[in-house]
Every structure is written in structure tokens, then in C-alpha cells.
Amino acid sequence: MSEARKRSRAAGIAKLFAAGLSVAVVVAIPGLIAQPAPPATGAEPVVGAASAPAGAAPTPDSSRSPVPATAVVDLGVGQIKNVVLLLADDLDWPLFDEVPRLAALRQAGTTLTNFVVTESLCCPSRASILRSQYVHNHRVDSNVPETGGGWGTFYRLGHQKDNLPTWLSAAGVTTAHIGKYLNGFPGRRLDPAYLPPGWDHFVTAVRGGGSPYDGYNYSLNSGGVISRHYAGPYDFLEDVLTADTNRWLETATTPFYLEFTSYLPHAPAPTAARNLGSRAGAQAPRAAAFNASGTYEPQWLRSLPPLAPAQLAGMDLLWTRRLESAETLADSFDAIMAQLRTTGHLDDTLVIVTSDNGYHVGTHRLPSGKHTPYREDSVVPAVLIGPGIPAGTVVDSMTSTIDLAPTIAIVLGAAVPNWVDGRDLLPLVAAPGTVPWRTGVLTENLKATLPGDPDYSDFEAPTYQALRTEDYLYVTYGNDAVALYDLRTDPDEINNVLGSTSPAVVARLAAQLAALSVCSGPGCRVADSL
């Protein structure tokens, strides 16, 4: 971005008023079938409370919110004593809606139609979930430490000492993480058996085998015990993680927080044998943006040629593989929901189902991938299910992954730092349209992915910062290009109307994006409402 653009953006920051509340997004999924599991491994230590992060990004205030440490919070949506987060990897709305068991969640709970990720890339997004911060604040802005991201950067900044699990642990909440954590965990300098603070039960894939994205031939850190898994009938990673989750739920004590973080349907879209061939012959959705170049698009999109027939066939094959992988994901979600019901926890547990980011398959003439500001990459599935949560309803207000940690912490009675950027979603879900709320959400891409990054693409978008509101998507690229899409008339986001939109509207959007792009903590909860 040019210095002139930076000065212009800074000059456009509106005067900030009083700050708002904290945050969260909640989602859930109904019943599935449990799978057999290998023997459990190891015991998990109870880790202590949070401390101030060494070398963390500057924050305006490290004090905590006055939420009682052991309260059972009733925000008008019922008594919730536990929270379960079911997090997919690269699950977009079109794919979600093509899997009947996932799509059925729209009727089972409250759907958040504008749930926006802070960055459409695994590790920056997951850091935002854990810290409730935009990427420019937590500074984990890629997947690998070589470019300022990954677990290595999260650890170097001390974020592992002050994030959602440590807040909950300090409040006496039992915590469990099972599945994908942060890219590159635990790095080369830490022992593979390392356990991050705050987790009473911790299971994730580590170095010492093949890639967990393949589903087989991987190593697990299970509570500090390393186990090697190969290609046997009970070694498929998704099933191993699901079985571990359900064993943990058998003895879980209230209050608890459980996050099941799947590796599915991330490329290469591993699929359980039972689901292979279940969606053979599927075709990638031919929405208006598919293989399309709109009007007045930024140069990086205008320069793309139409996808060739061989590429289109490849898109259909990839879509089929992702569909079958998502069926396996639905198996896991069903099994966990069934176990919650069996153990008697379903009636007092808030279940959150969402994804770290979305994924595009052939839209905007981009073959496949993510990391763009467009809806298929940056607006992800989110449905809320739990005691008192309205079923079959829709909330169109602007929500974000930064809203997860505050919501979870508040409902479980943990104190939330004042430096978080997000808001508590439960009041919004309980009474949509009556709660003062934000008007826009920020999505960022501060660094390009490079070869060696698990999400590297030959069709990388330029760096950008984007403001998404209910009516508009406004994007400023690092190469000084600007794009504006009117979502009321162009929901597929293919026609840049910057030149034909009222200058007053453009100025207002530019000012709000300018404010959000440099905001921090309480200031973000003002800038998002300008």
C-alpha cells in the first residue's frame, strides 16, 4: 500500500466513542454414528491460569471483565453450563448446504448468515478464535513462522499464556482440545509432547509421521504421550479424534469447554472408507461467479483466463472429494451430538459449529483455494444450537470469529480481557434487532502465502483489507486497487461498482475500513459501528 494511501486511510479514521461489549458466535449439529476407536493413550495434566503474554502486541488494558468466576450465565437464552465448539477446516457455505445432515442445522438452530472470518487462512483465523483479535492485533499473519505466522509466532508473542483456554482454566472450567491446533505446532524447538497452557485434555497431530491432512500415517500428542498411527482399519484420523472426544465426554464434569477441531475437508479432502464414492459424479455449483469475470474487476482478476475444460473437470472432481470428506465430517458431528445426548449434557450445553475459513472451487476464474475477500472464502457456516436458542431462525447481522472467545468465556463465567476486539453474540441471538450491534466486519490478508505454506496457491490474491457490511463489500488492495460490490444487487460479488456509487457512500465505507484497519480492543467495538 502506498504511503499516500496510508496517510489517507489514517486521516479518514472517525472519532471513536464509548466502547461496546465482548463477543461470540455459536453453532451446532444434530446426531451421528459413533465409530470404533483404538485404545486411549496417556493422562492429561491440568494446566494453570493465565498470565500476561511476554512480547505480545500492545493492548490498551490488561484488566478483566467483572464476570463472576463460577456463574451459570442466563442471557435470556436458557441455562447454559457447558460449551462445545465443532470447528471444520475449509468448510464453505455451498459445501455445507450440499450435505443434508449439515444443511439440516439451519432448522435445528439459529443461522448466522454473515459470520465473517478475520482472514481466510488457517492459522491467522484460528489465532483470532483463541484471542478474539483481528489479525493486525494478534500479528499471526500467515501459516508459517518464516513469514510471521504459524504456531511459532503465536508462541514467540506469548499468546499461549493469555487466550481462551487460560481464561477458562482460571475460572475453574474443565477444558479439552481435540484435533487440529495451530499450524506448525509445536515447532522444532519444543518437544512434540509439549502441552500448551490452559488445556486439561489436549490431543493433536505433531511431527514424527506423515501429514495429518492425509488421514493416515501420523503421530498424535495425547496429553503429552506420543503415539504413532499408520494405515490400519482404526487409524483414520477423523475417527480416532471422534472416538477420543466421546470417551472424554463420558466422564466430563460441568462446567466444561470442549473444542473438536477437525482436519476436514481441508485438501486433499481425506475421507473415511465408508464415505468413498458416496457422492460420485457431483458437479461443482455453477453459480453466477463460477468461471466468471465481472465488470471493472481489479487487474489481478481481470487478467485470469477462463478455466479450460480440463480445469473444469478437475473442479468437479475436487468438489466430489470435498463432498465425501464433508460426509465424514458430518459423521463426526453426529457422533459427538449423540454422545452429548447419551451423557445428559445436551440439555445444558451450547454447541458451536463453524469453520476456520471457507474455500472457492472455480469462482472468479480461480481454480481452487482461499485467502480472497469473496464470500465463498470469507463468510463461513455458523449455526447456533443450545438451551433457549431459537430454532429455524436467521440472524443477518454482521458477526465474526472474533466473537467466539468472548461469548464462550462469558457464558462459562470466565473473565474476559478488555483488549479483545469481539462482542458477545448471545444477546444478539436471543433478541435480534433489539441489541445495539456492529455495522461492519474487517477481513485482512496482510501477507501473501509462499511456496512451502500448506495453503500456497499459484493464484494468490494481492494483500488487502476489506470491510463487509450487510449491503457492501469494500476492498482496498496493497497494490492500490479498490473494489466495491453492492451485495443487494450483486450477491455473487462480480461487478465492481466503485465508479458508479455515491461518493458519500464510498467515503463512509472508506472511513470505517480505515478505522477498523488500525483499531484495537474497545476501539474496534466502536469502529465496527461507524
N, C-alpha and C positions, 0 to 999 in steps of 0.2 A: 504494500500500500504506500502511495506517495506521501511525502511529508505534508504537502498541501492538503491532501485528503484527511490525514490525521489531524491537522490543525482545524480543518473544517468540522470534522466529527466532534472534536473536543469542544469547539465553540457552540455546537448545537445541543450540548447536554442541558437539559432543562433543570430548573431549580427543584431540588428534592424536598419533599415534605416529610411528615411523620411516617415511620415505618409500619408495615403490616405484620401479619402472623407468620408462623412457620408452616410446614407442608407435608403433603404426601399423596401418592396415587395408589389406589388399591384395586386388586384384580383377583379373579378366582376361576376355578374349573370343577365341574362335576364328574362323577365316578369312573374309574378304570380297573383294569385287571392286574393284580399283583403277579410278579414273575419270580421264579426261584432264584436264590442267591447263594453265593459262596459263603463260607464261614466268616463271621465277624472277626475283625482284627483290632487288637490293641485297646488301650484305655486312653481317655482323653482328659487332659488336665483342665482345671478351672483356672482361667486367667484373670488377673486383677483389673482394677478400674482404670479409667482414662487418665492421662497426664498430658501436659501441654506439649505439642509436637515440636521437636527440635528442627529448626531450619524451615519451618512451614511458612507458607505465604503469609504476609502481614494481614492481620484481621483487626477490625475496629474494636472488638471487645471479646474477651475470652470467658466472660461470666456466663452462667447458665440460666435457663428459664426456670421460673418458680413452680414447676410441675411437681407434685408430691411424688416421692420416690417409689411408693408402693400402691399408688391409686389404681383402681379399676375405673377407667375413664368412660363416662357415658356422655357422648356428644349429640344425643338425640337420635342416634342410630343403633341403640341397643348396647347391651353389656358385652364388651369385647375384652377377653383376658389374654388371648394369645394372637400371634400374627404368623402367617406362613406366606412367604414370597416364593412364587413359582416363576422363575426367570428363564425365558428361552434365549437362544443365541441366533441373531439374524432372522427373526420372525417378522415378516411384514403383514400388513392387513390383508392384501389379496390372498396370500397363502393361508392365513388364519381362517378366512371365510370359506376357503375351499375344503377345509377339513371339518366335517359335520360336527364332530364332538367338540371342537374348539368353537366353531360358529355358534353352537347352542348356548354358549356362555352369554351371548347378548341377551337372551331371555332369562337366564338364571341370575343375572346381577345387573349392576349399573355399568354401562359402557361409557368410557371417556373417549370421545371421538377426536379430540385434539390433544392427545398425550404425546408430547414432543421430547425427543432426546436432546441432550446438550451438545453431543457430537455423534454423528453416525459412524462410530468406530468403537470397537470393543472396549479397550482399556480406559480411554477417556470417559466413556459413558458409565462404565462400572465404578470408576472413581467418583463420579458425580452422584451415583446412587449411594455410595458409602458415606460421602462427605456433605451432600446437599450443597454443592457448589458448582457454578459454571466452570468451564474448562480454564478460562483465563484466571480464575482464582485458585483452583487446586493445582494447576500447572502440569498435570499429567496429560500431555497433549499429543501422544502417539502411543503405539503398542510396544515400542522397544526403547530401552534406556539410551541407545546410541543417538536417538533423535529427541530425547527429553520426555520419554514416556515409559509405559510398562510398569511392572512391579518395582523395578529398580528405582525409578523416580519417586513413586509413591513412598517407598521405604526411605529413600535418602531425605525426603522432605519431612519425615516423621509422621506422616498421615496415619500409619498403622496404630499410633498411640492415641489418636483422637478421631474416632469415627463411630459409626452406628453401633458396632458390637461392644466397644468400650463404654459408650454411653449406657447401653442396656445392662452390661455387666455391673456397672457402678450402682445401678438401681435394683440389683438382685434378680434380674431376668435371666433365665437359662437360655443360652444361645447355641445354635448349631448352623454350621455352613457345610453343605454337601454339594460338590460339583465344581464347576469352573470358577476360579477366583479372579485374579488379575494376571494379564498376560506376562509370561516370563517368571512367574512365581516358582521357587523362591530365589531365582537368580543363581549365579555361580559362586557368590561369596558366602552364602548361607547354606547350612546343611539341608538336604532335601527333607529332613524330618522337622524342620523349623515350624513352629506354630505361632501365627500372629496373635497379638493380644486380643482379649475380649471374647474369644470363642471357647465354649465348654466342650464342644464336639466339632471337629474340623476334618473334612475329607476332601482332597483334591488331587488331581493328577500332577506329577512332578517329573523332572528329568530322570532318566535311567531306563528308558524304553523308547518305543515309537511315539507317534503323535496321538494324543487322546482324540483328536478330530477324526481319526480313522476307526475308532470304536473298539479296536483290539490292540494287543501288544503295547501296553502302557504300564507305568508304575503309579501306585497310589500312596499318598501320605494320609494315613488314617489315624488321627490322634497322635502323631509322632512316630508311628510304626510304618515302615515302608514295605509294601507288598508288590510283587511283580505279577502281572496278568498277561496271558498270552492269547490264544485263539480258540479256547475250549468253548463248549456249549454254554457255560455260565460266566464267560469272561466279557461279554458285550458290555461296554462301559455304562451305557444308559441304564441297563437293567441292574448292574452292580450298585450304582448310585441310588436307584429307586429302592432296592431292597434294603440298603443301609438306612435310608430315610425312614422306611416303615418300621425297621427294628428300633430305631431311635424313638419313634413316636409311641411305641409300646410302653415305654417307661418314662416318657416326658412328663415333667411336673409343671403346673401352672404357676406363674406366668412364663411363657416361653416364646422365643422368636426362632423360627426355622426358615432358612433360605435354601431352596433346592434350585441350583443353577445349572441347567442342562447345557451340554455342548451341541445340542441340536436346534435347528437344522443347518448349522454352520457348514460351509464347504469342507470336505467333499460330500456332505449330507449323509453321514453314516446311518444305516437303517438296520433294525433288528431283522433277523431272518424271517420272522413271521409276517413282516410287512413288505418284504421284497416282492415286487410285481403287483402289489395291491392297487396301484394307480397307473398301470401300464398304458401308454398311448395318450397320456394327458397332453394338453396344449397350453403353453403359457398364455395368460389373458391378453387378448388383443384390445386393450383399452386405447383411448384416443392418443395417448403418449407413446404407445408401442411403435418402435421403429420410426418415430416421427420427429421432424424438426419444425418447430413452430415459427412464429413471426418475430423478427427483431431479437432473436436469441443471442446470448453472449457468444463471442467468437469461438470459445472452446467447444460449444455445442454445434454452432453453425458449420464448423469445419469437419464434423463427423459425417462420413458417407452412410448411406442406408445399409442396414445389415444385409449381408449376402444370403442366398438360400441356405448354404451350408451353416452359416451362423444362426439362422432362424431355426433350423433343425436342432442345432446344439442348444438353443434356448429352450426348446420344448423338452429335450432330454433332461436338461438341468432342472426344469420345472417339475418333471415327473419324479426325479430323485428327491427334490426338496419336499414334494407332497408326501412321498413314502416315509421320509425321515420325520416329517411332522406328524404322521400317523403314529410313529413310535413315541414321539413326544407326548401325544395325547394318551397313549398307554400309561406313561409315567404319571401324568397329571391325574388320570382316572384312579390309578392305584393309590396315590397319596390321598386323594379325597376320600376314597373308600376307607382307608386306614384311619383318617380323622373321624369318620363316622363310627367305625368299629370301636375306637378307643374313647368315644364320648366327647371328643374335643370339637366336633364340627359346630355345635350349637353356641360355642363361646369363642370361636376363632375367626379372625378376619383373614381371608385368603386373597393374596395379591398375585395376579397373573399378568405378566407383561414381557417385554423383550428389551435387550440392551440397545438394539437398533434394528432398523428394517433392512430391506435388500431390494435391488432392482434386477429385473430379468428382461432386457430388451427395450425398456422405456427410454425415451430421449435418444434413441440410437446407441445407447450404452449396452454392451453385451450382458454383463452381469457384474454385481458388486454393490458397493455402498459409498458412504462418505460424500454424498451430494446433499444439497439443501432440500431436495424434492421430497414430496410426501411419502413415496414408497420407501425411502431411506430414513426419513427423519420423524415421521409420525407413526407410532407403533401401537399395536393392540394393547388395550387396557380395559379390563372389566373388573368390577368390584363385587365380591360376594361375601356376606357375613351377616351376623345378627343385626337386624334392623335396616340393612342396606336395601333400598328399593330394587325389586327385580323387574327386568324388562324395561328399564328406563335408560335414557340417554342424557349425558351432560356434554354440551358443546363448548363450554368454557375452556380457556387455554390452561392446560396443565402440563407438568414436566416431570422428568425423572428426578429433578432436584427436590421434588415434593415427597419422595418416598421416605427418606430417613426421618424428617421431622414428624411425619404422620405416624410412622411406626413407633418412634420414641415417645411421642406424646400419648398415644393410646395405651402404651405399656407403662406409663408413669415415669419415664426417664427424663432427665433434664436435657434440654437442647441448647447448644451454644448460641449466643447471639449472632455469631458470624455466619450462620447458614444463610444461603440465598433463597431457599424454598419456602413453601407455605403448607399449612395443614389442610389436606383435602377433605377430611371427614365432614366439617361443617358445610362445605360446598355440596358434597354428595347428599347430605341429609336434607338440604334446603336450597337446591339450585335456583339461581335468580334472585335470591334474597340476601346473599352474603356478598359484601364488597370483595371484588376479585380483580385479578390482573387482566390487562387487555392484550398483552403480547408476551412472547417467549423467545429467548435467544437460542440459536444453534450456531456452533462455531466449527471451523476447520482451520486451525492455526498453523498446521504443518502438513506437508504432503507426505504420504507414505512412500517408502523407498524399497527397492529390492531387498528381500530378506525379511520384511514385515509379513506376517501371515495374511494380512489383508491388502497387500500390494496389488495394484491394478495398472495395466497399461493405459487405462482410460481415466486417469486421475483428474478430478476437478481442481481448479486453482484454489488456493486458500480463500476463505470467505468468512464473513459473519452475516447472519441472516435473522431477520425479525419475522416471526409468524404471528398473525392475528387471526381472528375468525374470518376476516374479509380479504386479507392480503398476505402475500409472501414478498418481502423486500430483501434483496440480497446485494451486498457490496463485496466484490471480489478483490483479492490482493493485487490484481493487475489493473485496478481502477475501473473495471467494468461494473455496471449496475443493472439489475433486473428487477422488475416489479410485475407480479401476477395478481390479477383480480380473481380471487377464489370464488366469488359469487357467480361469475360468468365463465370461468376457466378453471374448474376444479382439477383438471389434469396438469395444470401449470406448464403450458407450452407456448403461450403468447405473451411476450414482454410488452406491457402497456405503459412503460415509463414515460414515453414521449407524448402519450395521449391522456394522461391522468392529470387532474388538477394539481398545479404547483403547490397549493396549500396542503393537499393530502400527502404529496411526496415529502414536503418539508416536515410534516408531523411525523411520518414514519421514519425519516432520516434522523430526526431529533431523538426519537425513542430508541432507535438502534444505537445511536451514539451514546446515550445514557447507559443502556444495558451493556454495551461492549466494554465499559470500564467500571461498572458497578461492583460493589462488594457488600455482602451481608444485608443489613437493614436498607441500605441504599438500593439494592436490587428489588426489594419489595415495595419500592417507590417508583423506580424507573420502569418496572414492568406494568405500571398502571397509568403512565402518562397519556 
